[in-house]
Amino acid sequence: MCYSNVTDRDLMGQIATKLNDYRNPPQGGMSIDHVNRWINQFELTDRRFVLEETDRLMGIGYFSESDYRRVISSIANDEQNERFFQTAAFLDIQNQGTSQSEFLDLLREDCVEEFNVVTRLSQRQRVSSFREFIYLDDVSFSGAKAINDLTWFIEHFELQNITILVYFLGGHTYSAWNIKNQLERKFADRNISVCVDGGEFAVVENQRRNSSSSEVFWPKAQSVSIPEWADGQVHYLGTYRDGYVANNFFPNEQRRDRFEAIMTKVGFDILGQSQNPSDAIKPLGFSTFNGVGFGGTIFTFRNCPNNTPLAYWWGTYLRTGNRALDCWYPLMKRNVYNR
């Protein structure tokens, strides 16, 4: 996209418009003033660039409520899915968050007939009457949530000889492999088949062997400068991106390198305000792997994933008196899980 005739204020307005249905907005809603307050925290020479890249990224990776409803309606009305609605059981078993329950509620609005739902409180006899189960969720990053939920489900109900379809609106190539691999290996003696499908929003490339064409923030070594306070902390030392192949999320190599360098530096600046930051909270987002973070590039109206760069979600809209939180004003403040 050409931004030569677009003013900074226009860009702020475009970003605010893209995020106008975000569920946890600042007082007064998403606005030019809000985006302006956020962008003014960056170095002066980086502000215009970050506005351009953020506007472009949100145009690709932000999924609105209307996007959800459109895709879920398509799923509900697809004749090829009729068998699943009649014979399989949809799972409502998430231990954290409400995305799965909300997904099922939207699905009910579009389905003509009732479909089978199994919860954590379902009777074992009823659960055992099904041979196919469907685990739905909006987005998946590492796959850990699905793995934990389904491990509990299989063990709690002592299941075997079943098929589980795991379906995400937006996912990542590594998480798809990770979910299937971990569950089928863990329950190899139970004849459990796992299929990971979906991706109507996006299937984001993030496998290590494809780092050059990765669609997450994955900086080259020269784009990362470890601050003195973090020197020697091995959890920040991971695998850097090797090479560059253009893709939809990062179509220009020089701009990708610069964007990743800026967001990594800002993330370290934020973490530097915490006395004892968690090893899993990295500049580019939550990750249990060593490195500078997951680097997520997809966002939803429901919440800003913590796997995305800290610069997008860290902090609060109103000052709290907590230095670690007050050091940064977020573009999209996160809602934490409610158990």
C-alpha positions, -999 to +999 in steps of 0.1 A: +000+000+000+012+035-009+011+059+021+028+089+003-004+110+003-017+098+037-011+120+068-001+107+102-036+117+114-052+098+086-031+067+096-042+070+132-078+073+121-075+042+099-060+022+127-087+033+151-114+024+126-100-011+121-100-016+159-134+001+165-151-031+177-123-042+201-139-055+232-117-037+257-112-002+244-101+029+264-126+053+278-141+071+248-134+042+225-108+037+198-100+071+185-073+092+168-063+106+203-059+071+217-037+059+188-017+092+190-011+087+227+002+052+220+024+061+190+040+090+208+058+066+231+080+054+202+112+072+190+102+102+169+120+089+139+101+056+141+066+069+146+055+073+110+070+039+101+053+021+130+019+037+121+022+025+085+032-010+094+006-013+122-021-001+098-010-026+072-007-054+098-042-047+113-057-048+079-043-084+074-043-098+110-071-082+130-103-102+130-135-083+138-168-096+152-183-094+117-154-116+104-163-141+131-200-141+123-194-144+086-172-175+089-193-192+116-224-187+095-206-203+066-197-233+088-233-237+101-248-236+066-222-258+047-240-290+037-207-309+039-207-303+077-242-318+082-229-352+093-208-336+120-238-317+134-258-349+135-233-375+148-204-358+165-202-340+199-189-305+201-166-299+231-171-270+256-143-280+279-118-251+280-102-246+314-092-210+307-111-183+288-145-182+272-137-182+235-149-218+230-183-212+247-188-180+227-179-198+195-206-224+202-231-197+211-226-180+177-229-214+160-262-220+177-275-188+164-270-200+128-279-237+131-314-247+124-312-278+146-296-284+180-262-301+180-245-323+206-224-306+232-201-322+258-188-303+288-165-311+317-196-320+338-211-344+312-219-379+323-193-405+313-219-428+297-231-400+274-196-390+264-187-426+257-216-429+232-198-407+207-169-417+184-162-382+170-156-350+189-150-315+177-128-290+196-135-255+183-117-223+191-110-189+174-072-188+173-043-210+183-007-199+188+014-227+204-014-252+207-008-256+245-044-247+255-059-273+232-033-299+242-040-294+279-078-294+275-079-325+253-054-344+275-077-338+305-108-347+284-093-380+272-079-390+306-110-379+326-135-398+305-110-427+298-116-425+261-102-447+233-109-455+197-121-420+189-114-392+164-110-356+175-113-328+149-095-296+162-107-266+143-094-230+145-104-199+126-068-188+128-038-209+135-001-215+131+017-242+112+037-253+142+007-255+166-012-277+141+017-301+140+023-298+178-013-306+188-016-337+166+019-350+174+017-346+212-018-360+216-013-390+193+020-399+208+007-395+244-023-417+237-007-441+212-021-471+230-057-458+229-062-455+191-070-418+191-068-399+158-064-362+158-070-339+128-062-302+129-081-281+104-096-247+097-078-214+090-105-193+074-088-163+090-052-173+085-028-202+089+004-184+099+038-199+090+060-202+120+079-235+117+116-233+125+127-248+092+107-221+074+120-191+094+130-172+062+093-172+051+078-170+086+048-148+091+054-139+127+078-114+141+111-134+139+141-110+138+175-117+124+204-117+148+215-082+138+180-068+146+183-078+182+203-059+208+201-075+242+202-047+269+227-049+297+202-058+323+192-089+303+227-099+293+234-136+301+197-145+306+195-176+284+158-175+279+163-145+256+188-164+235+170-184+208+170-191+171+170-161+148+155-158+114+177-171+086+172-153+053+141-137+039+112-148+016+084-123+009+050-131+022+017-114+029+026-104+064+061-091+055+062-082+018+094-061+021+127-073+036+140-039+047+108-029+063+105-063+080+139-060+095+133-025+108+098-033+122+112-063+141+141-043+155+118-015+167+093-038+184+120-059+200+138-028+214+105-014+228+096-048+243+130-049+261+125-013+273+091-023+288+105-054+305+133-034+319+108-016+341+099-048+359+120-060+388+115-097+381+099-103+347+086-138+340+110-158+318+080-165+295+072-129+289+094-118+260+097-085+240+077-100+211+052-118+232+046-148+255+066-179+247+080-208+267+108-213+241+141-194+244+143-163+223+127-128+221+091-140+219+064-157+199+059-126+176+023-131+169+007-112+140-030-120+144-054-102+167-091-105+175-119-082+186-123-104+217-088-099+230-052-090+221-032-122+224-003-121+248+017-139+221+019-107+201+046-080+208+044-062+241+042-028+224+006-036+214-009-048+247+013-042+277+001-018+304-032-002+313-052+028+300-054+044+334-024+048+357-022+023+386+008+034+406+026+002+395+058+013+377+059-019+356+024-014+342+024+024+340+056+025+319+036+018+287+002+028+273-013+000+252-030+001+218-051-029+228-052-036+265-057-072+272-084-089+293-068-117+314-084-151+316-113-157+339-114-193+351 
